[in-house]
Amino acid sequence: MNRENVIEITSDYVMEDVDCNFKIIAGPGAGKTYWLINHIKNVLKNSKKLHIVAKIACITYTNVAVEEIQDRLEINDDRVEVSTIHSFLYKNVVKPYIYLLKDDNGECIVNYQELGGHDEHVPSKGKVMLNKELCAEVKKRKRLETSLIQILGDLDWSFESGKIVLEPRHDWTKRACGKLIDTEFFTKYKRLFWDEGIIHHEDVLYFSYNILKKYSIIRNFISAKYPYIFIDEFQDTNPIQTQIIKWIGEQGSIIGVIGDPAQSIYKFQGASRDDFIKFNLHNQKDYIMTQNRRSTKEIINLLSHMRGEDIIKQSCYRKEQGKPIYYIEYENIKEVENIFHEIREEFCLNKDYCVITPSNKAVSKLKSKTNQCNSVIWDEIYKKDLDRGRLLEHIFSAQEIAKELRYEVAIKEMLKVFKTDKDGNLKGCFRNCAITSKLLKRSLAVALLEYMINNMETNMEKSVLNFYNDLNDEFFNQFDLKLTKASRGAFKDFAETLQVKELVDNLKLKEEKKATIRTIHKAKGAEFQSVLVFIENINDIEYLFDPDINHEEDNSRLYYVAFSRAEDFLCIAVPKMNKKKSERMNKLNIKCSN
C-alpha cells in the first residue's frame, strides 16, 4: 500500500460515499469494530441499494466476534446478516447448490440429501482400512501406515496456480508422505465422508470456489442479495476466500475489508497477509487508523518497537500514566501466576485478566499448574473409538461453552450428538435409535446440556468409563435411547484409567470467550485489563528483542498480538535468563519482578 494514497482516519470517521469499495488498515485498539458498526448503521440510513430482500453481509473470523458485533449493533434489523465466512458460504453457496457438482460418472460428489452442516475433521484410519482400495494402498507402504493419522489430520485445501489442491498443510507432514502417496489418495479419502453427507470445515471453501467458478451466474445471485459485504480481520483470509470475494465484488457488490497485516497469525491455516496488503478493487479507497484507544503509552511503546518501520505508527489516545511492564523469570510453572496476581494486587488492578501463551501444550500445563502436559489424550480417545470420542467431545464442548453463558452456541454444539441419517436413525455410537423430529432433537440437546451443568462437579471426579455408562443409565434411558455398551475393548481399557477432569482440561475449544488461560490464537480480538504472556521456550524471547513483523512466518506477529491484548498492565513470564538477556529487557523498559 502506497502511503501517499492513504487517508488517515479515526474510529469516529463517517464515510460520505457508502457506495465505494474500501480497505482499512487498523492497528490493535484502534476502534475498528466501533467504526464498522457505525458504518453499517450509516449504510442502512443512506444507501439506495437496500431493497426488500437485499442485505448487508458483515463477515468476521470467529463466532465470538459474530456475537460481539451482533450485541454492539443494538438493532434488530433483518437487513444485516453477521456471520463467519464459512457460515456465509455454506448458507448461500454450498447448501443450495452442492447438488450441481458431479464427478466424471455424472454422480453427485456429495450425498446432499444427508448433508447437515459442516464439521471439524477428525482423521479416521478406520474409514481408510474399511475401504478395500485405500487399505491396499496403505498396506503396500508400511511407513505410511505408521504416520497416517498425522497426515490425514493435517489435510487442507491450498490454492496453487489457479487450482485447488488437497494436501497436508505443514512441510513435515508433506515430507512424511514423500512419494508414498498422491492427492488422489486424499481425494478418495474425502469421498468416504462426502458419500455419507459429511463435509468438513475446510471443504466449505473448496466447494464454494468450484461452484462459483463453474456456475458464474451464482455470483450474480449473491451480489444481488448482498449489495454490501464487509469483511473484518481480512489479514487472516486465504487465497481461496480472496478470490471468492473478488468474484462477488466484480458483480457489483460494494466490498469493504478491514484488518492489520501485523496481526496476521494464521499462516498454518493457509492465510496470506499479502492477499490483504495487495487487495484492490475498482475505485477502492484506502485508509489507515493510527490511534490506539486501548493500551497505555508504555504498552504502545513496546508495540511500536515490535512493529518497526511500518505504515502504522500508533499514537496513544489515553492520557493517564500507565503501569510499568514487568517480566517474571521462573523455574517452576506453579509460581508464575501467583507472582502475576501479587503485582496486580499491588497496582490495585482487580478487573479482568488473561494468561496467554502460544501453544495448547503450555495451556494444559498452566491449567494443571504442573510441568507435565497430556495434550494427546484426545488423540488416544479417537484412536480407541472415533464415534465415542466425538460424542464425548461434543458433550464436554457444549458444557464448557455453557459455562461462558453462550447457551445458544452450546445447544448448537450439543445438537451434534443427535445427528441422524435420512431415515431418522441416530448416527455414531447409538444402538437402533431413531428421531424424526427436529423439535425433539433440540429438546434432547437442551435436556442433555441441563443434565451436564447440574452434574458437572460430580462428573469431573468420575472415570470416563463410569461417566459414559452413567450417561446411558441416568440420561439416555429415560428417553428410550441407548448407547452401545463399553464392556470390553480398547476404549473400555483406556476410559477406566482416565478421569473426566483430565479429559476436559485438555479439551481444545475452537473459541473461548471467558477463559482466563488461552492460546494467543484464542485471545485474538479480545482485550483485558491485565495480561500475562507466558513464554515457555527461552529462544522465543528473540522475537521480542529482534522482531520482524513482516517475516513470512508468524512468530513475531504472534507475540505482537499477545502483547497488544493488554489495556493497563502487561507482564511477560520467561524461563531463567542470562545477564545479557536481562540487560536487553531493561533497555526495552521492562522491569524485573524480583
Secondary structure, 3 states (H helix, E strand, C coil): CCHHHEEEECCCCCCCCCCCCEEEEECCCCCHHHHHHHHHHHHHHHCCCCCCCCCEEEEECCHHHHHHHHHHHCCCCCCEEEEEHHHHHHHHHHHHHHHHCECCCCCECCCHHHCCCEECCCCCHHHHHHCHHHHHHHHCCHHHHHHHHHHHHCEEEEEECCEEEEEECCHHHHHHHCCCCCHHHHHHHHHHHHCCCCEECCHHHHHHHHHHHHCCHHHHHHHHHCCEEEECCHHHCCHHHHHHHHHHHHCCCEEEEEECHHHCCCHHHCCCHHHHHCCCCCCCEEEEECEECCCCHHHHHHHHHHHCCCCCCCEECCCCCCCCEEEEEECCHHHHHHHHHHHHHHCCCCCCEEEEECCHHHHHHHHHCCCCCCCCHHHHHHHHCHHHHHHHHHHHHHHHHHHCCCHHHHHHHHHHHHCECCCCEECCCECCCECCCHHHHHHHHHHHHHHHHHCHHHHHCCEHHHHHHHHHHHHHHHHCCCECCCCCCHHHHHHCCCEHHHHHHCCCCCCCCCCCEEEHHHHCCCCEEEEEEECCCHHHHHHHHCCCCCCCCCHHHHHHHHHCCEEEEEEEEEECCCHHHHHHHHHCCEEECC
